[in-house]
Amino acid sequence: MKLKFTALFAVLILLPAVLFAVPVVVTWEWLLEDPEVTTFRFQIDSEDPEGWITVDSSVTSYTEQGLDGTVDHTLYLQQSYDGIHFSESTRSVAEAFVVVPEAPPVVEAPAAPVASSPAPPQPEAPAPEVKKAEPVAKSPKAPKAKEPRRFYTKVGINLGYNRQRSRFNSVYDINNLKGGMTVEFHNILSFAKVFGLGVDLDFDYSPYLRGSYRSTLSKVLKGDFGALSTFFRNLEHSFTVSPAVMLNVESGRLALGLGGGGFYTYSLDDMFIDGSTLNYRYGVFAKAALSYRLTDHFTLGIGGKYGVDLDKFASGGHQFLEATMSFGYIF
């Protein structure tokens, strides 16, 4: 993000002043030339992280009363396109007002008359040489503020639902629960103010049920609580890691992620896949995620995946869908 306003004015309105410190009123004004700027923040004489006054881009002036007029006062001003990431500070100094007392006039005594004598003739002085004026160098422009870096890391907890569109194991229920955590690196590369490239890394646990959730629930509702013991014995535990490259689109407190990657699942079941002795599966997936910043650090989001196993890709692959809700913390 580059600063688009080109000038920062400070207007000092002084009250009657004497030789000692007096209160003054100072008004700072600035110009806005970039219509995409949404937010300004500023403070006087410091850059305390907790001391910023935040306003929207329609505010282009600030007045402070009761300042000490015998010392300089500095306004630190920053701007933002999304209300979260701010530029470096631009400073404007209102200089101190110093009153210099007038010296009383000095009365000189009249000089005694002196007899004048004719002055001897003086030789004419040579005319001074006239030099051409040197061109005045233009004053250098103030350096523009660098665009703030938008990279950040988020760690989240996920809870979700997995549905097998085509079964990779005929004894498993097609509906399954999942949970885990994710580590997201946003805007490793950023461009065009709201876009960036990042990496997501998901770690999930999925208990696949040998049997049926519907059958277990029906038995429990009929009073057969022994079905719960059978239910837990029939769970087959698996663990999945899923890296993905993401396009990050962020504006204000909303963040959208679109991308794709691969997954690898390891199971404790030696008969994890029909017709195979392998206890793992792998494949590719597409991913979409949407999150909202509840505060500067905490987020709430939803996401989804569509994936295909590559071990059976030649015959169409095992396809699955996932829906996830996540709660994250931004560092």
C-alpha positions in Angstrom: 0.0 0.0 0.0 1.4 3.4 -1.0 0.4 6.7 0.5 -1.6 8.6 -2.1 -2.1 11.9 -0.3 0.7 14.3 -1.1 0.6 17.0 1.6 0.0 17.3 5.3 -0.8 20.8 6.7 -0.6 22.0 10.2 -2.5 25.2 11.1 -1.6 26.7 14.5 -4.3 29.0 16.0 -2.7 30.9 18.9 -4.4 32.5 21.9 -2.8 35.6 23.4 0.6 34.6 24.6 3.2 36.0 27.0 6.7 35.0 27.9 5.6 32.0 29.9 3.8 28.8 28.7 0.3 29.4 27.4 -2.4 27.0 26.1 -2.9 27.0 22.3 -5.3 25.4 19.8 -3.7 23.3 17.0 -5.5 22.1 13.9 -3.9 19.6 11.5 -5.4 19.0 8.1 -4.5 16.4 5.4 -5.5 15.5 1.9 -6.9 12.2 0.6 -6.2 11.4 -3.1 -6.7 7.6 -3.0 -10.4 6.7 -2.9 -9.6 3.1 -1.8 -8.3 4.3 1.6 -11.0 3.4 4.1 -9.5 4.4 7.5 -7.1 6.9 9.2 -5.6 6.7 12.6 -3.5 9.3 14.4 -2.1 10.5 17.8 -0.2 13.5 19.2 3.5 13.4 20.2 3.9 9.6 20.3 3.2 6.3 18.6 1.8 4.3 21.5 0.1 1.1 20.2 -2.8 1.8 22.6 -3.1 5.5 21.9 -4.3 5.6 18.3 -7.5 7.5 17.4 -9.2 5.7 14.5 -11.6 7.5 12.1 -12.9 6.7 8.6 -11.5 8.3 5.4 -14.1 11.1 5.4 -12.3 12.8 8.3 -9.4 14.9 7.0 -8.6 17.2 10.0 -8.1 17.1 13.8 -8.1 19.9 16.4 -6.4 19.6 19.8 -7.0 22.3 22.5 -5.0 23.2 25.6 -1.5 22.3 24.1 1.6 24.0 25.5 2.4 26.7 22.9 6.1 27.0 23.9 7.1 23.5 22.6 6.7 21.7 19.3 3.8 19.2 18.8 3.8 16.4 16.3 0.9 14.6 14.7 1.5 11.0 13.6 -0.9 9.9 10.9 -1.4 6.4 9.3 -3.8 5.2 6.7 -5.3 1.7 5.8 -7.2 0.1 3.0 -8.9 -2.5 5.2 -9.0 -1.0 8.7 -6.5 -3.6 10.0 -3.2 -3.2 8.2 -1.9 0.4 8.5 0.9 2.3 6.7 4.0 3.7 8.4 3.4 7.1 10.1 3.6 10.4 8.3 4.5 13.3 10.7 3.6 16.9 10.7 5.1 19.3 13.3 3.4 22.4 14.7 6.3 24.5 15.7 6.5 26.3 19.1 5.4 29.9 19.3 8.0 32.1 21.0 7.3 35.7 22.0 10.3 38.0 21.9 9.9 41.2 24.0 10.5 44.5 22.2 13.7 46.3 23.3 13.1 49.9 24.4 14.3 52.5 21.9 17.8 53.9 22.5 18.0 57.7 22.6 21.3 59.0 21.4 22.7 62.3 22.4 23.0 64.8 19.5 26.5 64.9 18.0 28.6 68.1 18.2 28.9 69.9 14.8 32.2 69.1 13.1 33.8 71.5 10.6 33.7 70.0 7.2 36.6 70.2 4.8 36.4 69.3 1.1 37.0 65.6 0.5 39.8 64.7 -1.7 38.8 63.2 -5.1 38.4 59.4 -5.0 39.1 57.1 -7.9 36.1 55.5 -9.5 35.6 51.9 -8.3 35.4 49.3 -11.1 31.9 48.1 -11.9 31.1 44.8 -10.2 31.1 41.7 -12.4 27.5 40.4 -12.9 27.3 36.6 -12.6 24.5 34.5 -14.0 22.1 33.1 -11.5 22.6 29.4 -10.7 19.5 27.3 -11.1 18.0 26.4 -7.8 17.9 22.7 -7.1 14.4 21.3 -6.5 13.8 20.1 -3.0 13.6 16.3 -2.7 10.2 14.8 -2.3 9.4 13.2 0.9 9.8 9.4 0.8 6.6 7.5 0.4 5.6 5.0 3.1 6.2 1.4 2.3 3.2 -0.9 2.0 2.7 -2.8 5.3 3.4 -6.5 5.1 0.1 -8.5 5.2 1.6 -11.9 6.2 0.3 -13.6 9.3 0.0 -17.1 10.8 -3.3 -18.7 12.1 -3.7 -21.8 14.2 -7.2 -23.3 14.3 -9.3 -26.1 15.7 -11.7 -27.9 13.3 -14.8 -30.0 13.7 -16.5 -31.4 10.6 -18.4 -33.9 8.6 -17.2 -36.3 6.0 -19.3 -38.1 3.4 -18.0 -40.8 1.1 -19.7 -40.4 -2.3 -18.2 -43.7 -3.3 -17.1 -46.2 -0.6 -13.5 -47.2 -0.3 -14.6 -49.8 2.3 -18.0 -51.4 1.9 -18.4 -52.0 5.7 -17.9 -48.4 6.7 -20.8 -45.9 7.0 -20.7 -43.3 4.3 -21.3 -40.6 7.0 -18.4 -39.8 9.3 -17.2 -37.2 11.8 -13.8 -35.6 11.8 -11.8 -33.2 14.0 -8.4 -31.8 14.1 -6.3 -28.6 13.8 -5.0 -26.5 11.0 -1.9 -24.2 10.6 -2.4 -21.5 8.0 0.3 -19.1 6.5 -1.6 -16.2 4.8 -0.1 -13.8 2.2 3.4 -15.3 2.0 3.3 -13.4 -1.3 0.9 -10.5 -1.6 -0.3 -8.4 -4.5 -3.0 -6.0 -5.6 -3.9 -4.8 -2.1 -6.3 -7.7 -1.2 -4.8 -10.8 -2.8 -2.0 -13.1 -1.7 -0.7 -16.7 -1.9 -0.5 -18.8 1.2 -0.2 -22.4 2.5 -2.7 -24.4 4.7 -1.7 -27.5 6.6 -4.5 -29.6 8.0 -4.2 -32.4 10.6 -7.4 -34.5 11.0 -8.6 -37.4 13.0 -11.5 -39.5 11.6 -13.2 -42.4 13.3 -14.8 -44.6 10.6 -17.7 -46.7 11.8 -18.0 -50.4 10.9 -21.7 -50.4 10.8 -24.3 -47.7 10.7 -24.9 -44.5 12.7 -28.6 -44.8 12.0 -28.8 -48.3 13.3 -26.9 -47.5 16.4 -29.2 -44.5 17.1 -32.3 -46.5 16.5 -31.2 -49.2 19.1 -30.4 -46.5 21.7 -33.7 -44.8 21.3 -35.4 -48.2 21.9 -33.5 -48.6 25.2 -30.7 -50.9 24.0 -27.8 -49.0 25.5 -25.5 -52.0 24.9 -25.4 -50.7 21.3 -23.2 -47.9 22.5 -20.5 -50.4 23.7 -20.6 -52.0 20.3 -20.5 -48.6 18.6 -17.2 -47.6 20.2 -15.6 -51.1 19.5 -16.5 -50.7 15.8 -14.8 -47.4 15.3 -11.6 -47.6 13.1 -9.2 -44.7 13.8 -7.4 -42.9 11.0 -5.2 -39.8 10.7 -4.8 -37.5 7.8 -2.4 -34.7 6.8 -3.5 -32.3 4.0 -1.2 -29.5 2.7 -2.7 -27.0 0.2 -1.7 -24.0 -1.7 -4.3 -21.2 -1.3 -5.3 -18.0 -3.0 -6.0 -15.6 -0.1 -8.5 -12.8 -0.7 -8.9 -10.5 2.3 -10.9 -7.2 2.8 -11.7 -5.7 6.2 -12.5 -8.5 8.6 -13.5 -11.1 5.9 -11.0 -13.6 4.5 -11.7 -16.0 1.6 -9.4 -18.9 0.6 -9.5 -20.9 -2.6 -7.0 -23.6 -3.5 -6.0 -27.2 -3.8 -3.6 -29.8 -2.5 -3.1 -33.4 -1.6 -3.8 -35.7 1.4 -2.4 -38.8 3.0 -4.5 -40.9 5.4 -3.1 -43.6 7.7 -5.4 -46.0 9.4 -5.0 -48.5 12.3 -7.3 -50.8 10.4 -5.3 -53.5 8.4 -8.3 -53.9 6.1 -8.8 -50.1 5.4 -9.5 -50.4 1.7 -11.6 -53.1 0.0 -9.6 -55.6 -1.9 -6.3 -54.4 -0.5 -4.0 -55.0 2.5 -3.0 -51.3 2.5 -3.8 -49.3 5.6 -3.3 -46.0 3.9 -4.9 -43.9 1.1 -3.9 -40.7 -0.7 -5.3 -38.3 -3.2 -6.0 -34.7 -4.2 -8.7 -32.2 -3.2 -10.0 -28.7 -3.9 -10.7 -26.5 -0.9 -12.7 -23.3 -0.1 -12.8 -21.5 3.2 -14.4 -18.3 4.5 -13.5 -16.8 7.9 -14.5 -13.6 9.9 -12.3 -11.8 12.4 -14.2 -11.6 15.7 -11.3 -9.6 17.2 -7.8 -8.7 16.0 -6.7 -12.2 17.0 -9.8 -14.6 17.0 -11.6 -15.9 13.9 -14.6 -18.0 13.2 -14.9 -19.8 9.8 -16.4 -22.5 7.6 -14.8 -24.5 4.9 -15.3 -27.4 2.5 -13.3 -29.9 0.5 -14.0 -32.2 -2.5 -11.4 -34.9 -3.0 -10.6 -38.0 -5.0 -8.4 -41.0 -4.0 -5.5 -41.5 -6.5 -4.9 -45.2 -5.6 -8.1 -46.0 -7.5 -8.1 -43.1 -9.9 -8.0 -45.2 -13.0 -11.3 -46.7 -12.1 -12.9 -43.4 -11.1 -11.4 -43.1 -7.6 -13.2 -42.9 -4.3 -14.8 -39.5 -4.0 -15.6 -37.6 -0.8 -17.0 -34.3 0.5 -16.2 -32.5 3.7 -17.7 -29.6 5.6 -15.8 -28.0 8.5 -16.3 -25.3 11.1 -13.2 -23.8 12.6 -12.1 -21.5 15.4 -8.8 -19.8 14.9 -6.2 -17.6 16.6 -4.0 -15.2 14.6 -0.4 -14.5 15.6 
